[in-house]
Amino acid sequence: MNEKSQLLRVRFGANPTSTELKQTGAWDRLLCDHCDNAVIGRYEDYFARTWRTVLPDRPQVEMIELGGLEYQLFKLFHLSVLFKAGVSNRSEFDMVKLGPHTEKLRGRIFSGDAGSASVYPIFGVLLTGDDGSVYNQAISPPVLRRFEGHHYYTFIYCGAERYFRISNHPNSILDGLAIQPDGTLRMLVQRWSESELIRNAAVRMFGGGRAPKDRQK
C-alpha cells in the first residue's frame, strides 16, 4: 500500500440493526424448499440483515476493513451464490462451469462447513458512485478471469465485485483480502465507472467498440 493509501476499519456490534435488503436478480427454481429456504435461506437472511449495516455511507478510502462478521454464515452465503450459478440453466450463467467443484461446494454448503480461509477464498472490490456512496445499482452475470495462473469467477452484486477463486494453489496477495475465520474482511474501494467488468458489459450492451467514458468529478 502506498503512502496515500487509507484504511477504514468498521466493526459491527453483537446485535446489528436489521436493515431491509431485497433479494433481486435472476431467479431459477433449483433446489427443494428445505434446501433453499432452511439451509441456504439461513445464509441469505444473515447477509441481508448485516451487509448494509457494516458499511459506511461514503467510504472515501482506498481500502476498508470490516470486522465482527460470522465467518461461516458470510462465506457460505457467497459460496451458495457461486453454487447456484453453476447448476442454473439460465443463459446468463452459462460461463460458470464448476465441474468437480459442484459437489464439493454442495457438500460444504449443506454441511455448514466453509473450510479454511484458503479454501474457495472470496474477496471483493466495493464500488462507489459519483457521490461517494456505495453503488448498489449494478448487477452483472459472472465472467471467468485468469490472474497469475489462478481462475476466478467474478460477479457484481450488492455494491461490490465479488471474486471466487476455484484454483487449488494459494495466492498470498489476493488471499489476504479474503474473509478470515476471525470475521475480518478487507475490501478495496473503487468508483463504479473504473470497474473493468462494468465497462466490458457496457460495450456488449451498447456496442460501438468502446465503453462509456468515466464521468469527471
C-alpha positions in Angstrom: 0.0 0.0 0.0 1.5 3.4 -1.0 1.7 6.4 1.4 -1.5 7.8 0.2 -3.5 4.6 0.8 -6.1 4.8 3.6 -7.7 2.0 5.6 -11.0 2.4 7.3 -12.0 -0.1 10.0 -15.6 -0.8 10.6 -16.9 -3.4 13.2 -20.5 -4.4 13.9 -21.8 -5.0 17.3 -23.2 -8.3 18.5 -26.7 -7.3 17.5 -26.6 -5.3 14.3 -29.7 -3.3 13.5 -31.9 -5.1 10.9 -31.8 -3.4 7.5 -34.0 -4.4 4.6 -32.1 -5.9 1.7 -34.3 -7.0 -1.1 -33.3 -10.2 -2.9 -33.1 -9.3 -6.6 -31.5 -10.5 -9.8 -32.1 -13.7 -11.7 -34.4 -16.3 -10.3 -34.3 -20.0 -11.0 -36.0 -23.0 -9.4 -33.0 -25.2 -8.5 -33.5 -26.8 -5.1 -36.1 -28.3 -2.9 -37.9 -26.0 -0.4 -35.9 -27.3 2.6 -32.5 -26.8 0.9 -33.3 -23.4 -0.5 -35.2 -22.0 2.5 -34.0 -23.8 5.6 -30.3 -24.2 4.6 -29.4 -21.5 2.0 -32.1 -19.2 3.3 -30.3 -19.0 6.6 -27.2 -17.7 4.9 -29.2 -15.3 2.8 -31.0 -14.0 5.8 -27.7 -13.3 7.7 -26.2 -11.5 4.7 -29.4 -9.4 4.2 -29.5 -8.4 7.9 -25.9 -7.4 8.2 -24.3 -6.3 4.9 -25.6 -2.7 4.7 -25.2 -2.2 8.5 -21.5 -2.7 8.3 -20.7 -0.3 5.5 -20.2 3.5 6.0 -22.4 5.7 3.9 -19.5 7.1 1.9 -16.2 5.1 2.2 -13.8 7.7 1.0 -10.8 5.4 1.3 -8.8 3.0 -0.8 -9.4 0.1 1.4 -12.0 -0.8 4.0 -11.7 -3.4 6.8 -14.9 -4.9 8.2 -14.9 -6.8 11.5 -17.2 -8.9 13.5 -18.6 -11.0 10.6 -19.8 -14.5 11.2 -17.2 -16.3 9.1 -19.2 -19.4 8.3 -22.5 -17.7 7.5 -21.0 -14.9 5.5 -18.7 -17.1 3.4 -21.3 -19.8 2.9 -23.8 -17.2 1.6 -21.4 -16.3 -1.2 -20.4 -19.9 -1.9 -24.2 -20.6 -2.4 -24.3 -17.8 -5.0 -21.5 -19.5 -6.9 -23.0 -22.9 -6.5 -26.4 -21.8 -7.7 -24.9 -20.1 -10.8 -23.0 -23.3 -11.5 -26.2 -25.5 -11.5 -28.5 -23.0 -13.1 -30.0 -23.4 -16.5 -30.2 -19.7 -17.2 -28.2 -18.4 -20.1 -26.6 -15.6 -18.1 -24.8 -18.2 -16.0 -23.5 -20.3 -18.9 -19.9 -19.3 -18.3 -19.9 -20.9 -14.9 -18.6 -24.4 -15.3 -17.7 -25.8 -11.9 -17.1 -29.4 -12.8 -16.0 -31.4 -9.7 -16.3 -28.3 -7.6 -20.1 -28.5 -7.9 -20.3 -31.5 -5.5 -17.5 -30.1 -3.2 -19.4 -26.8 -2.9 -22.7 -28.6 -2.3 -21.1 -30.6 0.5 -19.8 -27.5 2.2 -23.0 -25.5 1.8 -25.3 -28.2 3.2 -22.9 -29.3 6.0 -22.3 -25.7 7.1 -18.6 -26.0 6.7 -17.0 -23.1 4.8 -13.5 -24.6 5.3 -10.3 -22.6 6.0 -9.7 -19.1 4.5 -7.7 -20.7 1.7 -10.5 -23.0 0.6 -12.6 -21.2 -2.1 -11.5 -17.8 -0.9 -13.7 -14.9 -1.8 -12.6 -11.3 -2.0 -14.3 -8.2 -3.2 -14.0 -4.6 -4.5 -16.5 -2.2 -3.1 -18.0 0.0 -5.8 -18.9 3.7 -5.1 -21.0 6.1 -7.1 -20.2 9.6 -8.2 -21.3 11.0 -4.8 -19.0 8.6 -2.9 -21.8 6.3 -1.6 -21.9 2.6 -2.2 -23.1 1.9 -5.7 -25.9 -0.7 -5.4 -27.4 -0.3 -8.8 -25.1 -2.6 -10.7 -25.6 -6.3 -11.1 -23.6 -8.4 -13.6 -23.6 -12.0 -14.8 -20.4 -13.9 -13.8 -17.3 -13.9 -16.0 -14.3 -16.2 -15.8 -10.9 -14.4 -15.3 -7.4 -15.7 -15.0 -4.7 -14.0 -12.9 -1.2 -15.3 -12.3 -2.3 -18.9 -13.1 -5.5 -18.7 -11.0 -9.0 -18.9 -12.2 -11.6 -16.6 -10.6 -15.3 -16.2 -11.3 -16.3 -12.6 -10.9 -19.8 -11.3 -10.1 -21.2 -7.9 -9.3 -24.0 -7.8 -6.7 -24.8 -5.8 -3.6 -22.5 -2.9 -4.3 -19.3 -4.9 -5.0 -17.4 -7.0 -7.4 -17.0 -10.5 -5.9 -14.1 -12.7 -6.8 -14.3 -16.5 -6.3 -11.0 -18.5 -6.6 -11.6 -22.0 -7.7 -7.9 -22.9 -8.2 -6.4 -25.1 -5.6 -3.0 -23.5 -5.2 -2.9 -20.3 -3.0 -2.2 -16.7 -3.9 -0.7 -15.0 -0.9 -1.5 -11.4 -2.1 -5.2 -11.9 -3.1 -6.0 -14.5 -0.4 -5.1 -11.9 2.2 -8.2 -10.0 1.1 -10.5 -12.9 1.6 -12.9 -13.3 4.6 -10.9 -14.6 7.5 -12.1 -17.0 10.3 -11.8 -14.2 12.9 -14.5 -12.4 11.0 -12.4 -9.7 9.3 -12.7 -8.8 5.7 -10.6 -6.3 3.7 -12.1 -4.8 0.6 -10.5 -2.5 -2.0 -12.7 0.6 -2.8 -13.2 1.7 -6.4 -15.5 4.0 -8.4 -18.1 2.1 -10.3 -17.0 3.8 -13.6 -13.5 2.4 -13.2 -14.7 -1.2 -13.0 -13.5 -3.2 -16.0 -16.4 -5.6 -15.6 -19.0 -2.8 -15.8 -17.2 -1.2 -18.8 -17.0 -4.5 -20.7 -20.7 -5.1 -20.0 -21.5 -1.6 -21.4 -19.6 -2.4 -24.5 -21.6 -5.6 -25.0 -24.8 -3.8 -24.4 -24.3 -0.6 -26.3 -21.7 -1.7 -29.0 -19.5 0.7 -30.8 -16.3 -1.0 -29.6 -15.9 1.3 -26.6 -17.3 1.7 -23.1 -18.7 5.0 -21.8 -16.1 7.5 -20.7 -15.6 8.0 -17.0 -17.6 10.9 -15.7 -15.4 13.7 -14.3 -15.9 15.0 -10.8 
